[in-house]
Amino acid sequence: MMQQNPPENLPEPLPVLWQDDCLAVVDKPAGLMVHDSALARGERDFAADRLREQLGRPVFLIHRLDRATSGCLLLAFDRETASRLGKQWMAGEVDKHYLAVCRGWPAQSHFRVDHALDGGPGKPQKKPAITDFETLARSEMPWPSQGFATSRYALLRASPVTGRFRQIRRHLKHLSHHLIGDTSHGDGRHNRAFRMQGIHRMLLHAERLGFQHPHTGERMQIKIAPTGEFARALALLGMGID
């Protein structure tokens, strides 16, 4: 009798936060690229491909999240739904809220960053970029940093008004409140401090999406709390989320 090869190790299904006949919101894990692009560099594992296989339907992505960002990802199952959702997104009618852990304590509890950004590699033209921030919690840790005996961190809720390339990450760099775990725009000293505590991911999570259902008109509010290393980082810092 011929021995059958064992089945390939299939990836874990992506958690589905909401689904009906025309759209879905899923929780994308950190470390997974949304789709193939010039930034993929030989990558073969993409959320879009996984979701087509997992859900057994065509998938139209309404937006994208950076590879290192986790959380709410909105998609449609047909072109008409995708078009309607895309128009909401472009018109600024979709509420987007992210959780971010940064170095330092911002001076204000609520503040706006209005700082133009280019479009990323090969797109040098700068365009308006606006992000609203809310400081949710502050923490001071007993490890030294830059001549100080302790290190300070803050948990922020970021609400981008525009949608530029790596906007939240780059706006935090502009403020010198670098995002923890960001290897492109962050502060390597603080990133290393968190890696020594077992936190290796970028601490940016798409917590909430609010949009109008394109067919029923219902106002949708989809929310997912961070898990895994992000949750462990919040516990380490003694931070809670309202």
C-alpha positions, 0 to 999 in steps of 0.5 A: 500500500502506498503511503500518502504524504501528510497534508501541508500545514495550512495557516490558521484562518483569519478571524472574521469580525463581521460578514454578510453576503456582500462584505466582511471585516477580518482581524489581520495579524501583524506580520502578514502582508495584505496583498502583493506589491513592490514592497513584497520582495519575494513574499508569497503569503498574502491576506487577500489570497488566504481570504479568497481560499478561506471564504471561498469567494472573490475578495476586493480589498477596500484599504490596506494595512502595513505588514506590521500592523494588526486589526480591522481589514475591510473587504467586499465580495463584489465590485458594486459593494467595493465601489460604494465602500471605496467612495465612502473611504475616499470621501472621508466618511469611514471612521478609522481608529488605531491604537499606538504605543509611543515613546515619551509623553505627549503634552496634550491629551488631544492634539492634531498633527497637520504635516504634509507627507510624500507618497513613499518610495518613488513618489516625492510629491508631498500632500496634506496629511492630518492625524488626530491623536488622543492620549489614553494612558501613560507609563514610566518603566524602570529602564534607563534611556538617553541619560535618564533613569527611567523610560516613558511611554504613552498609549495613543488612539490615532484617527487619520483624517487623510490616508498617506503612506505610513501616515501614523508612523511618520507623524509620530516620528515628526513629533519625536514620539516614535512608534514602538517596534517601528524599524523604519521610522522608530527609535532603535534604542526603545525598540531594543528595550521592548525586544528584551522584554519579549515584545518583537512586533510594531505596536500599531493596531487598527482597533475600530472601523465605522462605516455605512453599510452600502446596501442597508444604510445601517451604520456599522461599528466594528471593533477588535482589541489587540491580542498577543504581543500587543496585549502583553506590551500593554500589560507590561506597561500597566495600560488599559483600554477604555 
